[in-house]
């Protein structure tokens, strides 16, 4: 499926300040066999004094932009054409859940996609007693890792209510889980915490979702902004699979990946620093149009 | 008990010296056999009359107080300090033994460098199975943005510290490596200054190795790092988390000692991949930073996003190879406790040689065999978090000792190990050697043994690792020689590395390529300028408040009634300044004093210790007075005391401070504040409706009573007062005089004039100056004074915009 992706971010600052520096992570990724980017154009307004493109540890594209002069508003615009392959719903050949620890232990290196990075604690997604207990309740004896991941994701979708107003970008996962509501970021962090709690390596995926569903299908939640879902490791044979707990489905060809991280903090669309600035306001607009 | 010891070993001062059985002692190598290295010192010490010992120790303590050495515990109150706990008897080691220790540690330093290069490079140690991946992947000190980054200059580690202790068999071992931002080197210097006061005689003095050579070598290495590598020249500086940090004093001290700028995160910015210092002359390049800040805080964009003390983009300057960090970002991972379990084997793999100096025996409980070993020997183990980076004796409730959880046993150790093994590490509950500590009593005192560890400092130089010939000893409480006791330890001691023959004094010969250099003081960072500017303003604001409060209480004493109209007017005026006269020492005054002290604390490296102490004394005195001062005469006198202390501070600053930009900003702050306070005062007290006596009060508060009598020989009237306090170019307490001073000061600031023409700031000052130079007193109306205040406010704003941010 080919898409045109449009993103516009605007940040306006109460007190204009000198030397604004931002790190953007919004460019769709090239992923062999899954996603290819045919064109992408990122523009900033006003034009930054410095701009540098680089890859972070996990291989995500980062764009560093710097303005030397005081400014009151920053606009970022992305236009990209992306081809996303439909994933074939194959057979579940994943490892039994109880064999996962051994398979993880056999993986020695620290390459960016090694499961070791995605276990245990990270700043925004640490396993908690409640999430681990919740995840355990979804397990049945003899489950494969794939089944366990799906069971946890679907259970969360049943348990949690999507509410765009209830949380913000800084709401801790524990709070969102206690109240059983939130947006894609909260759903994903909670699912990650659940999976890590039962020993399944889990990562955060930042990306886009097609805005208008195919005829006769409902519009997906989170399509009007950047989206997030979960990537989990189902053993050496199967590797990583992706599930979207907000929409209760595996991430198929409606999904366009920007980057992977341990949690949101590894892949925020924009991380900025303005010296001496007061508060700021931000707005985000996304359009993902299917081209065929 | 009788033993065949020499007479002085039965000396009463040593009678109570009973080393703990089964542990090594620094003073006695065996029962009754004193180590030769201590003998000459101890013989002389025991000969000292008791009162002499007391006096000597007092001299050392006095030095530390005078130097302003203090220790802070991390707290929200940035002004909380406690006295420096020096144990006056040094730890004495022979240079030959020291050389052996340093050889072992040099090997360890190279090993740590190799481990660092691997963890941020090829990752062979993990991929080949020599290190468990979870110890690195789950380690918050392993910084992913540093993976693949080549450090400027080619090395990751430049300044290290090692905490070492002595085993019962007399050999040394390493308790911990300090690689993140090792502290203590500055304290070692201060301890040495103090023991130099206590034992000033040529013996022992001439036989002790000096510390200066080490710092000289490190300073040169830092400079090479900053300017070398073919990259554009930059300077080196120290990066501190700021006054709230527990070793901030040390940062200021060592910055002064090495002649380096002490910078905070907001002093820096990154432009075009280069780290720059914001100075009053604009951004200046920086080549190397000795960071005293944990790496995670350094850059909120790529490292810890919650850091408020970092500099956005610094990681970019590091990645571009334009900025060397001492030590490289991410070096904290080497402090991970569990790493100790693997280092002995890694040493063989990476260097082909076993560790020359062992480290504390450690078992990572993620392995089944290790877990079983720890379980079986839990009685002789400290069991704690594998990822902890603090020293083995800095343990908390999550640590088990001797088979019991310190936080109250919740689950059996065996279950705990089974459930959370991979997050736990067992370390041998080692014992430490003991060293003599003086215990004073009524008549004198005695020497008794206490456990100790020594911190050893190493710096990478062009000639390899250099070690400080000396160190920083931590002393635990008497009696308990387990390493654990150190966490309750309260004292520190100097470490003397002694020679059998006098040590030649440090050669003063210049460095080969150097020769005499008249260095230009580095450009003043904008934040330091800002703090000095505000220090000037706050000190003046204090003085103004003190004079007004004194005037009030003098009149209260004379009239006896706060209802007197002049008093009521003055009270109202003071209330307008936020000062409540019903409090003899008003909270608002204390707040101003604390504000001054806070500004000063941020620039302690930039003015004299005496100035700092005077300010501290001033604030302390004022706080003490709150308990005693009574309204009226008593408070008036108390304010007199404060006034003299303020003038004392001003005198120190103005007599002793080098006339460089820092002094100028301090003086500009004072002049602006004083002119503003005068204008405010005169608006009120020369106004037509002002009660009788107001003019005299204005002259008194402006400290110009005698001048007025001399100049005018008449009673005060509106014209004489305004002439003297506004239009006089020779009265240091007249607005025109202050404006003229401001002009002189501002003219010397960078780019004050462009192509011979005054810049924006000077131009803003000129109309005011001209007007005050030509008008007569009758033109000085409250409205006109109001305009003066507005002009001064505008001027302050322009200065801030141009130089202070």
Interface residues (C-beta under 8 A of the other chain):
Chain A: X18 X19 X21 X23 X50 X52 X56 X57 X58 X64 X66 X68 X107 X108 X109 X110 X114 X116 X117 X119 X120 X121 X265 X268 X271 X272 X273 X275 X276
Chain B: X123 X126 X127 X128 X129 X133 X134 X136 X137 X138 X144 X145 X147 X266 X269 X270 X271 X272 X273 X300 X301 X302 X305 X312 X313 X316 X805
